[in-house]
Amino acid sequence: MQDNPLLTQNVLESFRLDGRRALVTGGTKGLGLIMATALAQAGAEVAVVSRTLTECQMAAKSISQATGRRAIAVAADVTKAEEVSRMVEQVEAELGTVDILINNAGINVRGSAQELLESDWDDVIAINLKAPFLCARALGPGMCERGWGRVINMGSILSVIGIPGRAPYGSAKAGLLNLTRVLALEWATQGVTVNAICPGPFATDMNKPLLNDPEKYKAFVQKIPMGRWGELNEIAGAAIFLASPAASFVTGSGLFVDGGWTAQ
């Protein structure tokens, strides 16, 4: 008979992140702020990253005050390799080596293919696909050397389905899910897991054009089996699970938090 590890360790302890350090891009608002706060509540120290230092400082202060955990602010444009390198140097100098990376920074430009500009495509691909690659490339090898790490990429339901008017965003998120799988395979034997969270519609700033349009809002709700949009706090559990020892045998996966949309 095999030993039962749960007889000696409470399963809830496997979700704790005490002693870990996390970096969250796009961590100043919306889902990013929720996940950064959740990581701190679970015991991690957190670096909050965005392009605007004042927003990072406010977010880090609110996280620290709410959780009692250390949170630092780092301004960086994560679409540029040199800024990513500087970001890593700053975080490691102030906080220590990074155990958990959440690639959350993202933008969306909506419009039909013939309406979109080349610059729209470039901007969306850069922040949603190039930046996660640059950040993972900068931090993943160190995690591998230390034998423990978690990389979580923020995908989308558009990682696996198409919606008209979302060519750049859908392409980036589909690519991000496959990047997740590739990195997971490359680092699978070195203690580093790589997974994606794929949200459905949440009430974020990015989705205000839909939230403020009654017809578009109704059309989206009709496609969600649960009949509603996600609440921001409903992303926290997925992030903690994938970041924690509880998910030690989960890698290369996409966790869909979408009210059942992609189950249809």
Secondary structure, 3 states (H helix, E strand, C coil): CCCCHHHCCCHHHHHCCCCCEEEEECCCCHHHHHHHHHHHHCCCEEEEEECCHHHHHHHHHHHHHHHCCCEEEEECCCCCHHHHHHHHHHHHHHCCCCCEEEECCCCCCCECCCCCCHHHHHHHHHHHHHHHHHHHHHHHHHHHHHCCEEEEEECCHHHCCCCCCEHHHHHHHHHHHHHHHHHHHHHHHHCEEEEEEEECCECCHHHHHHHCCHHHHHHHHHCCCCCCCECHHHHHHHHHHHHCHHHCCCCCCEEEECCCHHHC
